[in-house]
Amino acid sequence: QVQLVESGGGLVQAGGSLRLSCAASGRIFSINAMGWYRQAPGKQRELVAEITRGGRTNYADSVKGRFTISRDNVKNTVYLQMNSLKPEDTAVYYCRLVGDIPQGVYWGQGTQVTVSS
């Protein structure tokens, strides 16, 4: 069983910053990639940013230059630093883990990010 615990969401004004954290625990021995997805009301879940074990990153075009993903491989934790937030960033943010050992895709419970104009 793998657990993902997210933290750091909240309410912030446009132009502000938030930092999300996601810590993995349980029977996970090797992690391939960790990342963040988001889902706004009435919209599909979409990739925000992802980072591989080797540190390669991938960002949605809408967040490039504003968000930074990082990872602590010792703590099995991924972070998302979100700067210059916009109202359109408002969504539930989900952490995703792609495991090697055991193989599988795991999701966190989600954390709400609300950006007011």
Secondary structure per residue as TSV (DSSP state, phi and psi in degrees):
chain	resnum	aa	ss	phi	psi
A	1	Q	-	360.0	132.3
A	2	V	E	-116.0	132.5
A	3	Q	E	-116.8	140.1
A	4	L	E	-120.6	123.4
A	5	V	E	-115.9	117.6
A	6	E	E	-100.7	152.6
A	7	S	E	-155.1	163.5
A	8	G	-	107.8	-5.5
A	9	G	-	-71.3	173.4
A	10	G	E	160.3	-164.3
A	11	L	E	-107.4	131.6
A	12	V	E	-145.0	152.3
A	13	Q	E	-79.5	155.6
A	14	A	T	-55.4	137.4
A	15	G	T	91.8	-10.8
A	16	G	-	-84.4	-174.3
A	17	S	-	-132.1	151.7
A	18	L	E	-143.0	154.9
A	19	R	E	-127.1	120.2
A	20	L	E	-96.2	145.9
A	21	S	E	-128.9	149.0
A	22	C	E	-143.1	117.1
A	23	A	E	-109.2	130.9
A	24	A	E	-98.7	139.2
A	25	S	E	-144.5	172.0
A	26	G	E	101.0	-157.3
A	27	R	S	-85.0	71.1
A	28	I	-	-127.3	120.5
A	29	F	-	-109.9	-19.7
A	30	S	E	-152.7	126.8
A	31	I	E	-110.9	132.7
A	32	N	E	-84.9	-70.9
A	33	A	E	-129.2	152.2
A	34	M	E	-131.8	148.7
A	35	G	E	-165.0	-177.1
A	36	W	E	-126.9	135.7
A	37	Y	E	-122.2	163.1
A	38	R	E	-141.7	154.5
A	39	Q	E	-139.7	117.1
A	40	A	-	-91.6	158.3
A	41	P	T	-56.4	130.1
A	42	G	T	77.9	5.0
A	43	K	S	-121.6	162.7
A	44	Q	-	-78.2	155.2
A	45	R	-	-67.4	136.7
A	46	E	E	-133.4	152.3
A	47	L	E	-67.7	135.5
A	48	V	E	-101.9	-56.3
A	49	A	E	-160.7	150.9
A	50	E	E	-144.1	149.6
A	51	I	E	-136.9	134.6
A	52	T	E	-88.3	172.5
A	53	R	T	-58.1	-34.7
A	54	G	T	-82.6	-2.8
A	55	G	-	96.2	5.2
A	56	R	-	-73.6	135.9
A	57	T	E	-117.0	156.1
A	58	N	E	-142.2	129.8
A	59	Y	E	-125.0	148.7
A	60	A	-	-67.3	145.1
A	61	D	T	-57.9	-33.4
A	62	S	T	-69.1	-16.2
A	63	V	T	-116.3	-4.8
A	64	K	T	-58.1	134.2
A	65	G	T	86.0	-12.2
A	66	R	T	-115.2	-35.9
A	67	F	E	-107.7	147.4
A	68	T	E	-133.9	125.2
A	69	I	E	-100.6	141.8
A	70	S	E	-145.1	167.4
A	71	R	E	-147.6	139.3
A	72	D	E	-110.9	104.0
A	73	N	T	-70.1	-22.5
A	74	V	T	-74.9	-41.9
A	75	K	T	-89.4	-2.7
A	76	N	T	52.1	47.2
A	77	T	E	-127.7	140.7
A	78	V	E	-120.3	144.7
A	79	Y	E	-123.4	152.1
A	80	L	E	-133.3	108.9
A	81	Q	E	-88.8	119.2
A	82	M	E	-114.4	115.2
A	83	N	-	-115.2	164.0
A	84	S	S	49.1	49.2
A	85	L	-	-66.0	146.1
A	86	K	-	-120.8	156.1
A	87	P	G	-54.7	-32.9
A	88	E	G	-72.0	-6.0
A	89	D	G	-82.6	-7.1
A	90	T	-	-61.8	125.0
A	91	A	E	-178.1	171.1
A	92	V	E	-88.0	127.1
A	93	Y	E	-101.6	128.8
A	94	Y	E	-115.7	136.5
A	95	C	E	-86.9	140.4
A	96	R	E	-130.6	136.8
A	97	L	E	-122.4	132.2
A	98	V	E	-109.0	113.0
A	99	G	E	-93.7	146.3
A	100	D	E	-93.7	-46.6
A	101	I	E	-133.1	103.8
A	102	P	T	-76.8	158.7
A	103	Q	T	-70.8	140.3
A	104	G	E	160.8	167.3
A	105	V	E	-119.1	128.3
A	106	Y	E	-125.3	145.6
A	107	W	E	-122.6	146.6
A	108	G	-	-81.3	178.5
A	109	Q	-	-83.3	-13.6
A	110	G	-	97.9	145.9
A	111	T	E	-135.8	135.3
A	112	Q	E	-80.6	131.8
A	113	V	E	-119.8	122.8
A	114	T	E	-124.2	124.9
A	115	V	E	-114.4	118.9
A	116	S	E	-93.9	148.0
A	117	S	-	-89.6	360.0
